[in-house]
């Protein structure tokens, strides 16, 4: 079996009114903190805010036992040097009874942004009247917790009805089929006329170059040899 983890869409929140007249401060804060966290639900998870809204009326008539009104002191620091202020609970109960209840409940919630979101569902009033009549809150007696049934039921979505195919007359079907075939068949492109291949240009015979004439050069005989030959002819 898989571990159940609550989802935001599964969480439903109710509104409750708690009358604090004659209630002990600690016991009242314990019950309110339990409802704000959602520990009274079977789907409770410590990492999620599954609690309900709580309205506390008659906060000015809360009781502190053991003489704590004169002994218990609330401290506040402004953040500056020497900014510590101490206020007795007897003075707080006269001037700010709502703060007394909120402070007690805040101390029983997680000290992080989850606890701050839980505390935002708490509304405290010194008198009997409150401003949440439109939410129709249910009265809740001290020492009792609201009853919740099991885990939220899974909502199964109904399948959508199948659409009926549209029928057409037989004559129109045949015409439509012919039209569809005509549209589907791609139009044939006319065959492009083949152009005759161009003949390669005839190469012109290369002009023959005239052969270069060889020139013979005769060396001039020396004059001495010619004179000798002339003399030899004369002697003969």
GINOR-V463206 format. One line per field, one symbol per residue. ss: DSSP state (@ for helix, = for strand, . for the rest). phi: phi as a letter, one per 30 degrees, with the letter a starting at -180 (. if undefined). psi: psi as a letter, one per 30 degrees, with the letter a starting at -180 (. if undefined). A space follows every 10 residues. Layout:
ss->???
phi->???
psi->???
//
This chain:
ss->.......@@@ ....=====. ...=@@@@@@ @@@@@@@... .......... ..=====.@@ @.=....@@@ @.=====... ...=====@@ @@@@@.@@@@ @@@@@@.... ..@@@@@@@. .===...... ..@@@..=== .......... .......... .........@ @@@@@@@@@@ @@@@...... .......... .......... .......... ..@@@@@@@@ @@@@@.
phi->.dddbdcedd dccccbcccc diddeddddd dddddddidd cdcdbdcbcc dcdbccchdd cdccciiddc cdbccbbdjc eicdbbbddd ddddcbdddd dddddedcce cadddddddd dcbbbdcdcb ccdddhdcdb ddicbdcbdd ddddccdddd ddddddcbdd dddddddddd dddddddddd dddddddddd dddddddddd ddddccccdd dddddddddd dddddd
psi->kkkkkkleff kkklkkkkjg kgkkeeeeee eeeeeefgff kfgkkfgljg alkkkklhff gkkklggfef ekkkkkkffl kggkkkklfe eefeeifeee eeeeeefglk iafeeeeeff gkkkkeafkl ghfffilkkk lkflkkkkaa lkkkjkkkkk kkkkkkklle eeeeeeeeee eeeekkkkkk kkkkkkkkkk kkkkkkkkkk kkkkkkkkkk llfeeeeeee eeeee.
//
